Every structure is written in C-alpha cells, then in structure tokens.
Amino acid sequence: MATRRSPLALAQTEAVAASLRLAGHEAELLELTTTGDRWSASGRDPAPDRGLFVKELEEALLDGRAHLAVHSAKDLPGELPEGLAVLAVPPREDPRDVLVGPVGGLGALPVDSAVATGSPRRAAQILAARPDLRVVPIRGNVGTRLDKLARGEADALVLAAAGLRRLGIAPEGAMPLPVEVSTPAPGQGLLALEGRAGDREVAEAVAPLDDPVAHACLLAERALLAGLGGGCMTPVGALCEPHDGGLRLTAFAGTPDGVRAERVVREGPRSAPEALGAAAAAALAGVMG
C-alpha cells in the first residue's frame, strides 16, 4: 500500500491497512516522498503541476511496486492517469475547514490580522469574507503549522477538521468555518483508495470499505473539479451531501485575492453524481475564466 510519509498520511493508511488485515488480507506500507512533500519543504514558489502529492504513489501503482494507494481525496487532480481508478471511498470524516485562533472565530479577528494557509482556495474565501485581513503562506504538516502559529508567525490558521480528528489533535480556540463561508476542497474529509483499473482481486478486497454515498459525493465533487480544469492548488471548493433521497452540491470558485468569488448550490439524483458536478462547473465557469 503506497502512502506519503507525513504523520497524517501514515495514520490514514494504517487505519485502512488495519481494516484489511482484520478481513484476512496482507497489508504492508510502502512509504514514499512525493513531489509535493519536497516542494512543501523547499520553500520554493510557485507550486509544481497538478497531482503534486500523489504522482509518486500513482507511479508505484503503475510499475507494480504497490497494489493500492491511500490518498486524502482532496489531493487527487481532476483526472486520473490512464489505467488507474478509485476503487473504494470509506465513510467521510468532518469535511469542514477549521479556524485556529482567538475565541470567536473569523468574525473576532481584528482588522489586518494575519491568517495563515497554504491553500489558494482557503485564501480566496477568507479574503472574500474578510477583505480587511491578510493571508500569509504556510507549509508543512499539521504539527509544524500549529507550532508556527504558537510562535506568533500568524494570528490564526486554517486547517482541515478531518486531519485534526484523524491525528487526535484538538487545538485550543479551533472553530469550524461554515460551508457558506469556506467551502471545503473537493474530496476533503474523504479517503480515496486508488488501484489499477482491472485488478479484480484488490477491488474485491477493498469493496467492503466502500461507502456508496461517500463514493457518489466524491464523483460529483471531482466532476466539478474536472469541469473547471482544477487541481489541489486551484481556488475551487465543493461539498456534496445526501439530501431528500438525492444529492446536494455546494460549489465555490474564485480568484486567489478573493475579489471574484461565487458560490452555487445544485441538486440532483444520487444515480448521476457526475452530471451534478458538471452542472455546477458550468455555472461557475465564468468565474474561473
């Protein structure tokens, strides 16, 4: 099982491995350093091409070194390499963004406060909601970012609730941001179990881990991302949820400075998640253009 070496990636992959072992399957971890990991540690700008946190894991699948790769689904680009497929999507963790900072959340931050994030999507939405704030870049794993906040390198920090929960970290002053203020990244809170498209043995092994609703929501969110030509460093947000027997998709697109920002909500049947994502992408195309 291919995985990044970050504490969060290892925790996620080990949880999947434990489930497979309980079902009687062998599961060993292949720890890899990705292009994204090297970029994050280097301090260089701009970011590399799409798929920066998954490229090496997918190469391990294609060349046979790994049978399965466990990703944070939000790291996947809009299109997968030929020959690979998402085989299973476990139940979703809390998908929201979390602001770590003063009591009172985003509205309590004084004018000109510095909010740290490494995400253009989060930056765009923070500035759209509070143009009087400053967004400052930050990199590194969750622990590193929290340490930087504690050292006073920013007044607040935006992280993913799912990552904090999976690591068992509950920072003081953490407050979830409403989806209407900070729409999560497509796939946030979801894991994507990726393998070779046609590997029936692996597909059957991971099938019990799949949550059909979570899988459908990921398809809708990734269809939106593909429709807007985005990757994990693009200011695009999406959250699909079950609603009245179907699906409801909240989608966001904007410019990194928050000057242009638009959010739409679309609903559709659970049987056609990609069409739902495509409809939302069409509605937001003008913002990205």
MIDOSE-1310 file (N, C-alpha, C; in nm, 2 decimals, decimal comma, always signed):
residues 289
matr	+0,08/-0,12/+0,00/+0,00/+0,00/+0,00/+0,09/+0,12/+0,00; +0,08/+0,20/-0,10/+0,16/+0,32/-0,12/+0,10/+0,44/-0,03; +0,19/+0,51/+0,03/+0,14/+0,62/+0,11/+0,25/+0,73/+0,13; +0,22/+0,85/+0,15/+0,31/+0,95/+0,18/+0,37/+0,93/+0,32
rspl	+0,48/+1,00/+0,36/+0,54/+0,97/+0,48/+0,49/+1,07/+0,59; +0,40/+1,16/+0,56/+0,36/+1,25/+0,66/+0,28/+1,18/+0,77; +0,28/+1,24/+0,90/+0,21/+1,17/+1,01/+0,06/+1,14/+0,97; -0,01/+1,24/+0,91/-0,15/+1,22/+0,87/-0,16/+1,11/+0,77
alaq	-0,08/+1,11/+0,66/-0,09/+1,01/+0,56/-0,07/+0,87/+0,62; +0,03/+0,86/+0,71/+0,06/+0,73/+0,77/-0,06/+0,68/+0,86; -0,12/+0,78/+0,93/-0,23/+0,74/+1,02/-0,35/+0,69/+0,94; -0,37/+0,76/+0,82/-0,49/+0,72/+0,74/-0,46/+0,59/+0,67
teav	-0,34/+0,56/+0,62/-0,31/+0,44/+0,56/-0,31/+0,32/+0,65; -0,26/+0,35/+0,77/-0,25/+0,24/+0,87/-0,40/+0,20/+0,91; -0,49/+0,30/+0,92/-0,63/+0,26/+0,95/-0,69/+0,17/+0,84; -0,66/+0,20/+0,72/-0,71/+0,12/+0,61/-0,64/-0,02/+0,61
aasl	-0,51/-0,02/+0,64/-0,44/-0,15/+0,65/-0,50/-0,23/+0,76; -0,53/-0,17/+0,87/-0,58/-0,25/+0,98/-0,72/-0,31/+0,95; -0,80/-0,24/+0,87/-0,93/-0,30/+0,83/-0,91/-0,41/+0,74; -0,81/-0,40/+0,65/-0,78/-0,51/+0,55/-0,73/-0,63/+0,62
rlag	-0,64/-0,61/+0,72/-0,59/-0,72/+0,80/-0,70/-0,80/+0,88; -0,79/-0,72/+0,93/-0,90/-0,78/+1,01/-0,98/-0,87/+0,92; -0,99/-0,84/+0,79/-1,06/-0,92/+0,69/-0,98/-1,03/+0,63; -0,85/-1,05/+0,68/-0,77/-1,16/+0,64/-0,67/-1,13/+0,53
heae	-0,66/-1,01/+0,49/-0,57/-0,97/+0,38/-0,43/-0,92/+0,44; -0,33/-0,95/+0,36/-0,20/-0,89/+0,39/-0,19/-0,74/+0,35; -0,13/-0,66/+0,43/-0,13/-0,52/+0,40/+0,00/-0,46/+0,46; +0,10/-0,43/+0,37/+0,22/-0,37/+0,41/+0,23/-0,23/+0,35
llel	+0,29/-0,13/+0,42/+0,30/+0,00/+0,38/+0,43/+0,03/+0,30; +0,41/+0,10/+0,19/+0,53/+0,15/+0,11/+0,53/+0,30/+0,12; +0,62/+0,35/+0,20/+0,63/+0,49/+0,23/+0,71/+0,56/+0,12; +0,65/+0,67/+0,07/+0,72/+0,74/-0,04/+0,71/+0,89/-0,02
tttg	+0,81/+0,96/-0,07/+0,82/+1,11/-0,06/+0,77/+1,16/-0,20; +0,67/+1,25/-0,20/+0,61/+1,30/-0,32/+0,68/+1,43/-0,36; +0,65/+1,47/-0,49/+0,69/+1,60/-0,54/+0,63/+1,71/-0,45; +0,51/+1,69/-0,40/+0,45/+1,79/-0,31/+0,52/+1,80/-0,18
drws	+0,57/+1,69/-0,13/+0,64/+1,69/+0,00/+0,77/+1,77/-0,02; +0,84/+1,74/-0,13/+0,97/+1,81/-0,15/+0,95/+1,96/-0,17; +0,84/+2,00/-0,24/+0,81/+2,14/-0,27/+0,77/+2,20/-0,13; +0,69/+2,14/-0,05/+0,65/+2,20/+0,07/+0,77/+2,22/+0,17
asgr	+0,87/+2,13/+0,16/+0,99/+2,15/+0,25/+1,09/+2,25/+0,19; +1,08/+2,28/+0,06/+1,18/+2,36/+0,00/+1,16/+2,51/+0,02; +1,03/+2,55/+0,03/+1,00/+2,69/+0,04/+1,00/+2,76/-0,10; +1,01/+2,69/-0,20/+1,01/+2,75/-0,34/+0,87/+2,78/-0,38
dpap	+0,86/+2,88/-0,47/+0,73/+2,91/-0,54/+0,76/+2,91/-0,69; +0,66/+2,89/-0,78/+0,53/+2,85/-0,75/+0,52/+2,70/-0,72; +0,40/+2,65/-0,70/+0,38/+2,51/-0,68/+0,40/+2,43/-0,81; +0,44/+2,31/-0,80/+0,46/+2,22/-0,92/+0,32/+2,20/-0,98
drgl	+0,32/+2,11/-1,09/+0,20/+2,08/-1,16/+0,10/+2,01/-1,07; -0,02/+1,99/-1,13/-0,13/+1,92/-1,06/-0,08/+1,78/-1,02; -0,14/+1,73/-0,91/-0,11/+1,59/-0,87/+0,02/+1,59/-0,79; +0,06/+1,70/-0,74/+0,20/+1,71/-0,67/+0,21/+1,62/-0,55
fvke	+0,10/+1,58/-0,48/+0,11/+1,50/-0,36/+0,07/+1,35/-0,39; +0,05/+1,32/-0,52/+0,01/+1,18/-0,55/+0,09/+1,12/-0,66; +0,17/+1,19/-0,73/+0,24/+1,14/-0,85/+0,32/+1,02/-0,82; +0,40/+1,02/-0,72/+0,49/+0,91/-0,69/+0,41/+0,79/-0,65
leea	+0,30/+0,81/-0,58/+0,22/+0,69/-0,54/+0,15/+0,63/-0,66; +0,11/+0,71/-0,75/+0,05/+0,65/-0,87/+0,15/+0,58/-0,96; +0,28/+0,63/-0,96/+0,38/+0,56/-1,03/+0,41/+0,43/-0,97; +0,40/+0,42/-0,84/+0,42/+0,29/-0,78/+0,31/+0,19/-0,81
lldg	+0,19/+0,24/-0,83/+0,08/+0,15/-0,88/+0,11/+0,10/-1,02; +0,14/+0,20/-1,10/+0,16/+0,16/-1,25/+0,28/+0,07/-1,27; +0,38/+0,08/-1,19/+0,50/-0,01/-1,22/+0,50/-0,13/-1,13; +0,39/-0,15/-1,05/+0,37/-0,28/-0,98/+0,43/-0,28/-0,84
rahl	+0,49/-0,18/-0,79/+0,55/-0,18/-0,66/+0,44/-0,18/-0,55; +0,32/-0,13/-0,59/+0,21/-0,12/-0,49/+0,09/-0,17/-0,56; +0,00/-0,23/-0,48/-0,13/-0,27/-0,53/-0,24/-0,17/-0,50; -0,22/-0,08/-0,40/-0,32/+0,01/-0,36/-0,24/+0,14/-0,31
avhs	-0,31/+0,25/-0,33/-0,25/+0,38/-0,28/-0,37/+0,44/-0,20; -0,33/+0,50/-0,08/-0,43/+0,56/+0,00/-0,40/+0,71/+0,00; -0,50/+0,79/-0,05/-0,48/+0,93/-0,06/-0,59/+1,01/+0,02; -0,55/+1,12/+0,07/-0,65/+1,22/+0,10/-0,72/+1,26/-0,03
akdl	-0,85/+1,24/-0,05/-0,91/+1,25/-0,18/-0,89/+1,39/-0,24; -0,88/+1,49/-0,15/-0,86/+1,63/-0,20/-0,73/+1,65/-0,27; -0,63/+1,56/-0,25/-0,50/+1,57/-0,32/-0,51/+1,52/-0,47; -0,61/+1,45/-0,50/-0,62/+1,40/-0,64/-0,66/+1,51/-0,74
pgel	-0,59/+1,51/-0,85/-0,62/+1,61/-0,96/-0,75/+1,57/-1,02; -0,81/+1,65/-1,11/-0,94/+1,63/-1,17/-0,94/+1,50/-1,25; -0,83/+1,46/-1,31/-0,83/+1,34/-1,40/-0,72/+1,25/-1,35; -0,75/+1,12/-1,35/-0,65/+1,02/-1,30/-0,57/+0,97/-1,43
pegl	-0,45/+0,92/-1,40/-0,37/+0,86/-1,51/-0,45/+0,74/-1,57; -0,43/+0,72/-1,70/-0,49/+0,60/-1,77/-0,44/+0,47/-1,70; -0,54/+0,39/-1,67/-0,51/+0,26/-1,61/-0,53/+0,26/-1,46; -0,56/+0,37/-1,40/-0,59/+0,38/-1,26/-0,73/+0,42/-1,23
avla	-0,78/+0,38/-1,11/-0,92/+0,41/-1,08/-0,93/+0,42/-0,93; -1,03/+0,49/-0,88/-1,06/+0,49/-0,74/-1,15/+0,37/-0,71; -1,10/+0,28/-0,63/-1,17/+0,15/-0,61/-1,26/+0,15/-0,49; -1,24/+0,24/-0,40/-1,32/+0,25/-0,28/-1,31/+0,38/-0,21
vppr	-1,42/+0,43/-0,15/-1,42/+0,55/-0,07/-1,48/+0,52/+0,06; -1,41/+0,52/+0,17/-1,46/+0,49/+0,30/-1,55/+0,61/+0,35; -1,63/+0,59/+0,46/-1,72/+0,69/+0,51/-1,64/+0,82/+0,54; -1,71/+0,93/+0,52/-1,65/+1,07/+0,52/-1,63/+1,11/+0,67
edpr	-1,51/+1,17/+0,69/-1,49/+1,24/+0,82/-1,54/+1,38/+0,80; -1,54/+1,46/+0,91/-1,59/+1,60/+0,91/-1,52/+1,68/+0,79; -1,59/+1,73/+0,69/-1,53/+1,79/+0,58/-1,49/+1,93/+0,59; -1,53/+2,00/+0,70/-1,52/+2,14/+0,71/-1,37/+2,19/+0,73
dvlv	-1,35/+2,32/+0,70/-1,23/+2,39/+0,74/-1,25/+2,44/+0,88; -1,13/+2,45/+0,95/-1,13/+2,49/+1,09/-1,04/+2,61/+1,10; -1,09/+2,72/+1,17/-1,00/+2,83/+1,20/-0,95/+2,81/+1,34; -0,81/+2,81/+1,36/-0,75/+2,80/+1,49/-0,70/+2,94/+1,52
gpvg	-0,75/+3,00/+1,63/-0,71/+3,13/+1,66/-0,78/+3,19/+1,78; -0,81/+3,31/+1,79/-0,88/+3,37/+1,90/-1,02/+3,32/+1,92; -1,07/+3,32/+2,04/-1,21/+3,28/+2,06/-1,30/+3,38/+1,98; -1,40/+3,32/+1,92/-1,49/+3,40/+1,84/-1,48/+3,38/+1,69
glga	-1,38/+3,30/+1,65/-1,36/+3,27/+1,51/-1,33/+3,38/+1,42; -1,37/+3,37/+1,29/-1,32/+3,46/+1,19/-1,37/+3,60/+1,22; -1,49/+3,62/+1,27/-1,55/+3,75/+1,29/-1,48/+3,82/+1,40; -1,41/+3,75/+1,49/-1,35/+3,81/+1,61/-1,21/+3,86/+1,58
lpvd	-1,15/+3,83/+1,46/-1,02/+3,87/+1,43/-1,01/+4,03/+1,40; -0,92/+4,10/+1,46/-0,91/+4,24/+1,44/-0,87/+4,27/+1,29; -0,89/+4,39/+1,25/-0,85/+4,43/+1,11/-0,70/+4,41/+1,10; -0,66/+4,37/+0,98/-0,52/+4,35/+0,95/-0,46/+4,23/+1,02
sava	-0,54/+4,14/+1,08/-0,48/+4,02/+1,13/-0,43/+3,93/+1,02; -0,33/+3,85/+1,05/-0,27/+3,76/+0,95/-0,32/+3,62/+0,97; -0,38/+3,57/+0,87/-0,44/+3,43/+0,87/-0,35/+3,34/+0,78; -0,30/+3,24/+0,83/-0,20/+3,15/+0,76/-0,28/+3,03/+0,69
tgsp	-0,24/+3,01/+0,57/-0,29/+2,90/+0,49/-0,20/+2,87/+0,37; -0,19/+2,75/+0,34/-0,12/+2,71/+0,21/-0,21/+2,69/+0,10; -0,34/+2,72/+0,11/-0,44/+2,68/+0,01/-0,49/+2,81/-0,05; -0,48/+2,82/-0,19/-0,54/+2,93/-0,26/-0,69/+2,93/-0,24
rraa	-0,75/+2,82/-0,23/-0,90/+2,81/-0,21/-0,94/+2,87/-0,08; -0,87/+2,84/+0,03/-0,90/+2,90/+0,16/-0,86/+3,05/+0,16; -0,75/+3,08/+0,10/-0,72/+3,23/+0,09/-0,83/+3,31/+0,02; -0,87/+3,25/-0,09/-0,98/+3,33/-0,17/-1,10/+3,35/-0,08
qila	-1,14/+3,25/-0,01/-1,27/+3,26/+0,07/-1,25/+3,34/+0,19; -1,14/+3,33/+0,26/-1,11/+3,42/+0,37/-1,12/+3,56/+0,33; -1,05/+3,60/+0,22/-1,04/+3,73/+0,17/-1,18/+3,78/+0,12; -1,26/+3,69/+0,06/-1,39/+3,73/+0,02/-1,48/+3,76/+0,14
arpd	-1,46/+3,69/+0,25/-1,55/+3,71/+0,37/-1,49/+3,83/+0,45; -1,36/+3,84/+0,45/-1,30/+3,95/+0,54/-1,18/+4,01/+0,46; -1,22/+4,10/+0,36/-1,11/+4,16/+0,28/-1,01/+4,25/+0,36; -1,05/+4,28/+0,49/-0,96/+4,36/+0,58/-0,85/+4,28/+0,64
lrvv	-0,85/+4,15/+0,62/-0,75/+4,06/+0,68/-0,63/+4,04/+0,58; -0,52/+3,99/+0,63/-0,41/+3,95/+0,54/-0,40/+3,80/+0,55; -0,37/+3,74/+0,43/-0,34/+3,60/+0,42/-0,19/+3,58/+0,40; -0,13/+3,50/+0,49/+0,01/+3,47/+0,48/+0,03/+3,32/+0,45
pirg	+0,13/+3,29/+0,37/+0,15/+3,15/+0,33/+0,21/+3,07/+0,44; +0,18/+2,94/+0,45/+0,24/+2,85/+0,54/+0,25/+2,71/+0,48; +0,35/+2,64/+0,52/+0,37/+2,50/+0,47/+0,40/+2,41/+0,58; +0,41/+2,28/+0,55/+0,45/+2,18/+0,65/+0,33/+2,10/+0,69
nvgt	+0,35/+1,99/+0,78/+0,24/+1,91/+0,82/+0,16/+1,98/+0,93; +0,06/+1,92/+0,98/-0,03/+1,99/+1,08/+0,05/+2,03/+1,20; +0,13/+1,95/+1,26/+0,21/+1,98/+1,37/+0,30/+2,10/+1,35; +0,36/+2,10/+1,24/+0,45/+2,22/+1,20/+0,38/+2,35/+1,19
rldk	+0,26/+2,34/+1,13/+0,18/+2,46/+1,12/+0,13/+2,51/+1,25; +0,09/+2,42/+1,34/+0,04/+2,46/+1,47/+0,16/+2,52/+1,55; +0,28/+2,47/+1,54/+0,40/+2,52/+1,60/+0,43/+2,67/+1,56; +0,41/+2,69/+1,42/+0,44/+2,82/+1,37/+0,33/+2,92/+1,43
larg	+0,21/+2,88/+1,44/+0,11/+2,97/+1,50/+0,14/+3,00/+1,64; +0,19/+2,90/+1,72/+0,22/+2,92/+1,86/+0,34/+3,02/+1,87; +0,43/+3,02/+1,77/+0,54/+3,11/+1,77/+0,51/+3,25/+1,73; +0,38/+3,27/+1,69/+0,34/+3,41/+1,66/+0,36/+3,44/+1,51
eada	+0,38/+3,35/+1,43/+0,41/+3,38/+1,28/+0,28/+3,42/+1,21; +0,16/+3,40/+1,28/+0,03/+3,44/+1,23/-0,06/+3,46/+1,34; -0,17/+3,52/+1,32/-0,27/+3,54/+1,43/-0,38/+3,43/+1,43; -0,39/+3,36/+1,32/-0,49/+3,25/+1,31/-0,44/+3,16/+1,19
lvla	-0,49/+3,04/+1,19/-0,45/+2,93/+1,10/-0,57/+2,86/+1,05; -0,58/+2,82/+0,92/-0,69/+2,74/+0,87/-0,64/+2,60/+0,84; -0,71/+2,50/+0,90/-0,67/+2,36/+0,88/-0,80/+2,28/+0,85; -0,78/+2,16/+0,81/-0,90/+2,07/+0,78/-0,94/+2,00/+0,91
aagl	-1,07/+2,00/+0,94/-1,12/+1,93/+1,06/-1,08/+1,78/+1,05; -1,09/+1,72/+0,93/-1,07/+1,58/+0,92/-0,92/+1,54/+0,96; -0,83/+1,62/+0,92/-0,69/+1,59/+0,96/-0,67/+1,60/+1,10; -0,72/+1,70/+1,17/-0,71/+1,71/+1,31/-0,77/+1,59/+1,39
rrlg	-0,89/+1,55/+1,34/-0,96/+1,44/+1,40/-0,88/+1,31/+1,39; -0,83/+1,29/+1,27/-0,75/+1,16/+1,24/-0,62/+1,16/+1,32; -0,57/+1,27/+1,35/-0,44/+1,28/+1,43/-0,47/+1,29/+1,58; -0,60/+1,30/+1,61/-0,63/+1,31/+1,75/-0,59/+1,44/+1,82
iape	-0,59/+1,55/+1,74/-0,54/+1,68/+1,79/-0,67/+1,77/+1,80; -0,68/+1,84/+1,91/-0,79/+1,93/+1,93/-0,73/+2,07/+1,98; -0,69/+2,15/+1,89/-0,62/+2,28/+1,93/-0,72/+2,37/+2,00; -0,67/+2,44/+2,10/-0,75/+2,54/+2,17/-0,79/+2,65/+2,08
gamp	-0,91/+2,69/+2,09/-0,96/+2,80/+2,00/-1,00/+2,76/+1,86; -1,00/+2,63/+1,83/-1,04/+2,58/+1,70/-1,19/+2,60/+1,68; -1,23/+2,66/+1,57/-1,37/+2,68/+1,54/-1,40/+2,64/+1,39; -1,49/+2,55/+1,37/-1,53/+2,51/+1,23/-1,58/+2,63/+1,15
lpve	-1,55/+2,65/+1,02/-1,60/+2,75/+0,94/-1,72/+2,70/+0,87; -1,83/+2,78/+0,86/-1,95/+2,73/+0,79/-1,92/+2,71/+0,64; -1,98/+2,61/+0,58/-1,96/+2,58/+0,44/-1,99/+2,70/+0,35; -2,08/+2,79/+0,40/-2,12/+2,91/+0,32/-2,01/+3,01/+0,33
vstp	-1,92/+3,00/+0,42/-1,80/+3,09/+0,43/-1,68/+3,03/+0,37; -1,65/+2,91/+0,40/-1,53/+2,84/+0,35/-1,57/+2,70/+0,30; -1,61/+2,69/+0,17/-1,65/+2,56/+0,11/-1,53/+2,47/+0,10; -1,53/+2,35/+0,15/-1,41/+2,26/+0,15/-1,36/+2,23/+0,01
apgq	-1,24/+2,18/+0,01/-1,18/+2,13/-0,12/-1,26/+2,01/-0,16; -1,27/+1,99/-0,30/-1,33/+1,87/-0,34/-1,26/+1,75/-0,28; -1,34/+1,66/-0,22/-1,28/+1,54/-0,16/-1,24/+1,56/-0,02; -1,25/+1,68/+0,04/-1,20/+1,70/+0,18/-1,27/+1,61/+0,27
glla	-1,20/+1,55/+0,36/-1,26/+1,46/+0,46/-1,28/+1,32/+0,41; -1,25/+1,29/+0,28/-1,26/+1,16/+0,22/-1,13/+1,10/+0,20; -1,12/+0,97/+0,20/-1,01/+0,89/+0,16/-1,04/+0,83/+0,02; -0,94/+0,83/-0,07/-0,96/+0,76/-0,19/-0,86/+0,64/-0,20
legr	-0,91/+0,52/-0,22/-0,83/+0,40/-0,23/-0,82/+0,38/-0,38; -0,70/+0,41/-0,43/-0,67/+0,40/-0,57/-0,59/+0,28/-0,61; -0,63/+0,21/-0,72/-0,56/+0,10/-0,77/-0,56/+0,09/-0,92; -0,51/-0,02/-0,97/-0,51/-0,04/-1,11/-0,65/-0,08/-1,15
agdr	-0,70/-0,02/-1,26/-0,84/-0,04/-1,31/-0,85/-0,19/-1,36; -0,88/-0,28/-1,33/-0,89/-0,42/-1,38/-0,83/-0,51/-1,28; -0,78/-0,47/-1,17/-0,72/-0,55/-1,07/-0,84/-0,60/-0,98; -0,90/-0,71/-1,02/-1,02/-0,76/-0,96/-0,99/-0,80/-0,81
evae	-0,88/-0,86/-0,79/-0,85/-0,91/-0,65/-0,84/-0,80/-0,55; -0,78/-0,69/-0,59/-0,77/-0,58/-0,50/-0,90/-0,51/-0,49; -0,98/-0,49/-0,60/-1,11/-0,43/-0,59/-1,20/-0,51/-0,50; -1,20/-0,64/-0,50/-1,28/-0,72/-0,42/-1,24/-0,71/-0,27
avap	-1,11/-0,69/-0,25/-1,06/-0,68/-0,11/-1,10/-0,55/-0,04; -1,11/-0,44/-0,12/-1,14/-0,31/-0,06/-1,29/-0,28/-0,07; -1,37/-0,36/-0,15/-1,51/-0,33/-0,16/-1,58/-0,31/-0,03; -1,56/-0,40/+0,07/-1,63/-0,38/+0,20/-1,60/-0,24/+0,27
lddp	-1,49/-0,18/+0,23/-1,46/-0,05/+0,29/-1,53/+0,07/+0,22; -1,60/+0,04/+0,11/-1,66/+0,15/+0,03/-1,79/+0,19/+0,09; -1,81/+0,32/+0,10/-1,94/+0,38/+0,14/-2,00/+0,44/+0,01; -2,12/+0,38/-0,04/-2,17/+0,43/-0,17/-2,21/+0,57/-0,17
vaha	-2,26/+0,63/-0,06/-2,29/+0,77/-0,06/-2,17/+0,86/-0,07; -2,07/+0,82/+0,01/-1,94/+0,90/+0,01/-1,88/+0,89/-0,13; -1,89/+0,77/-0,19/-1,83/+0,75/-0,32/-1,90/+0,84/-0,43; -2,03/+0,84/-0,42/-2,11/+0,92/-0,51/-2,08/+1,07/-0,50
clla	-2,06/+1,11/-0,37/-2,03/+1,25/-0,35/-1,89/+1,28/-0,40; -1,80/+1,19/-0,39/-1,66/+1,22/-0,44/-1,67/+1,23/-0,59; -1,75/+1,15/-0,66/-1,76/+1,16/-0,80/-1,82/+1,29/-0,85; -1,92/+1,34/-0,77/-1,98/+1,47/-0,80/-1,87/+1,58/-0,78
eral	-1,80/+1,58/-0,67/-1,70/+1,68/-0,65/-1,59/+1,68/-0,75; -1,54/+1,56/-0,78/-1,44/+1,55/-0,88/-1,48/+1,59/-1,02; -1,61/+1,57/-1,05/-1,66/+1,61/-1,18/-1,66/+1,77/-1,19; -1,69/+1,83/-1,08/-1,68/+1,98/-1,07/-1,54/+2,02/-1,10
lagl	-1,45/+1,96/-1,03/-1,30/+1,99/-1,04/-1,26/+1,97/-1,18; -1,29/+1,86/-1,24/-1,25/+1,84/-1,38/-1,31/+1,94/-1,48; -1,44/+1,97/-1,45/-1,51/+2,07/-1,54/-1,45/+2,20/-1,53; -1,39/+2,24/-1,42/-1,32/+2,37/-1,41/-1,17/+2,36/-1,44
gggc	-1,12/+2,24/-1,47/-0,98/+2,23/-1,51/-0,89/+2,25/-1,39; -0,94/+2,21/-1,27/-0,86/+2,24/-1,15/-0,78/+2,13/-1,09; -0,70/+2,16/-1,00/-0,62/+2,07/-0,92/-0,62/+2,11/-0,77; -0,54/+2,05/-0,69/-0,54/+2,08/-0,55/-0,49/+2,22/-0,51
mtpv	-0,43/+2,29/-0,61/-0,39/+2,43/-0,58/-0,47/+2,53/-0,65; -0,59/+2,50/-0,69/-0,69/+2,59/-0,76/-0,79/+2,63/-0,66; -0,84/+2,76/-0,67/-0,94/+2,81/-0,58/-1,08/+2,76/-0,61; -1,10/+2,63/-0,59/-1,23/+2,57/-0,62/-1,27/+2,49/-0,49
galc	-1,39/+2,50/-0,45/-1,44/+2,43/-0,34/-1,57/+2,35/-0,37; -1,59/+2,24/-0,30/-1,71/+2,16/-0,33/-1,74/+2,07/-0,21; -1,87/+2,07/-0,18/-1,91/+1,97/-0,08/-2,05/+1,92/-0,12; -2,05/+1,79/-0,14/-2,17/+1,71/-0,18/-2,22/+1,64/-0,06
ephd	-2,35/+1,65/-0,03/-2,41/+1,58/+0,08/-2,55/+1,52/+0,04; -2,58/+1,41/+0,11/-2,72/+1,35/+0,08/-2,83/+1,45/+0,12; -2,93/+1,45/+0,03/-3,04/+1,55/+0,06/-3,17/+1,50/-0,01; -3,27/+1,47/+0,07/-3,40/+1,43/+0,02/-3,39/+1,31/-0,08
gglr	-3,32/+1,22/-0,04/-3,30/+1,10/-0,13/-3,21/+1,12/-0,24; -3,16/+1,24/-0,27/-3,06/+1,26/-0,37/-2,94/+1,33/-0,32; -2,88/+1,41/-0,39/-2,75/+1,48/-0,35/-2,77/+1,63/-0,37; -2,70/+1,70/-0,28/-2,69/+1,85/-0,29/-2,54/+1,88/-0,29
ltaf	-2,51/+1,96/-0,39/-2,37/+2,00/-0,41/-2,35/+2,16/-0,39; -2,27/+2,20/-0,29/-2,24/+2,34/-0,28/-2,10/+2,35/-0,34; -2,09/+2,45/-0,43/-1,96/+2,46/-0,51/-1,92/+2,61/-0,50; -1,79/+2,63/-0,50/-1,73/+2,76/-0,50/-1,62/+2,77/-0,60
agtp	-1,60/+2,89/-0,66/-1,49/+2,92/-0,74/-1,46/+3,07/-0,72; -1,33/+3,10/-0,73/-1,29/+3,24/-0,71/-1,15/+3,27/-0,76; -1,10/+3,39/-0,74/-0,96/+3,43/-0,77/-0,89/+3,43/-0,63; -0,76/+3,40/-0,64/-0,68/+3,39/-0,51/-0,69/+3,51/-0,42
dgvr	-0,72/+3,63/-0,48/-0,73/+3,75/-0,39/-0,87/+3,77/-0,34; -0,96/+3,69/-0,37/-1,09/+3,70/-0,32/-1,18/+3,80/-0,38; -1,13/+3,87/-0,48/-1,20/+3,98/-0,55/-1,32/+3,92/-0,63; -1,30/+3,82/-0,70/-1,40/+3,75/-0,77/-1,43/+3,62/-0,69
aerv	-1,55/+3,60/-0,65/-1,59/+3,48/-0,57/-1,74/+3,45/-0,59; -1,77/+3,32/-0,62/-1,91/+3,29/-0,64/-1,93/+3,15/-0,59; -2,05/+3,13/-0,53/-2,09/+3,00/-0,47/-2,23/+2,96/-0,52; -2,24/+2,84/-0,57/-2,37/+2,79/-0,62/-2,41/+2,66/-0,55
vreg	-2,54/+2,63/-0,55/-2,59/+2,51/-0,49/-2,67/+2,44/-0,60; -2,65/+2,32/-0,62/-2,72/+2,24/-0,72/-2,76/+2,11/-0,66; -2,88/+2,05/-0,70/-2,93/+1,92/-0,65/-2,95/+1,83/-0,77; -2,94/+1,70/-0,74/-2,96/+1,60/-0,84/-2,97/+1,46/-0,78
prsa	-3,01/+1,36/-0,86/-3,02/+1,22/-0,81/-2,89/+1,16/-0,78; -2,89/+1,07/-0,69/-2,77/+1,00/-0,65/-2,72/+0,92/-0,76; -2,80/+0,88/-0,85/-2,76/+0,79/-0,97/-2,67/+0,87/-1,07; -2,67/+1,00/-1,06/-2,60/+1,08/-1,17/-2,51/+1,18/-1,10
peal	-2,41/+1,14/-1,02/-2,33/+1,24/-0,95/-2,24/+1,32/-1,04; -2,19/+1,26/-1,15/-2,10/+1,34/-1,24/-2,18/+1,45/-1,31; -2,30/+1,42/-1,34/-2,39/+1,52/-1,41/-2,41/+1,64/-1,31; -2,43/+1,61/-1,19/-2,44/+1,72/-1,09/-2,32/+1,80/-1,08
gaaa	-2,20/+1,74/-1,07/-2,08/+1,82/-1,07/-2,06/+1,90/-1,20; -2,09/+1,84/-1,31/-2,08/+1,91/-1,44/-2,17/+2,04/-1,44; -2,29/+2,02/-1,39/-2,38/+2,13/-1,39/-2,33/+2,25/-1,30; -2,27/+2,22/-1,19/-2,22/+2,32/-1,10/-2,10/+2,38/-1,17
aaal	-2,01/+2,30/-1,24/-1,90/+2,36/-1,31/-1,94/+2,46/-1,41; -2,04/+2,42/-1,49/-2,09/+2,51/-1,59/-2,14/+2,64/-1,53; -2,20/+2,64/-1,42/-2,25/+2,76/-1,35/-2,14/+2,85/-1,30; -2,02/+2,79/-1,28/-1,91/+2,87/-1,22/-1,80/+2,90/-1,32
agvm	-1,82/+2,85/-1,45/-1,71/+2,86/-1,55/-1,67/+3,00/-1,57; -1,76/+3,10/-1,56/-1,73/+3,24/-1,59/-1,63/+3,30/-1,48; -1,64/+3,25/-1,36/-1,55/+3,29/-1,25/-1,41/+3,25/-1,28; -1,39/+3,13/-1,32/-1,26/+3,07/-1,35/-1,20/+3,13/-1,48
g	-1,29/+3,18/-1,57/-1,24/+3,23/-1,70/-1,19/+3,37/-1,68
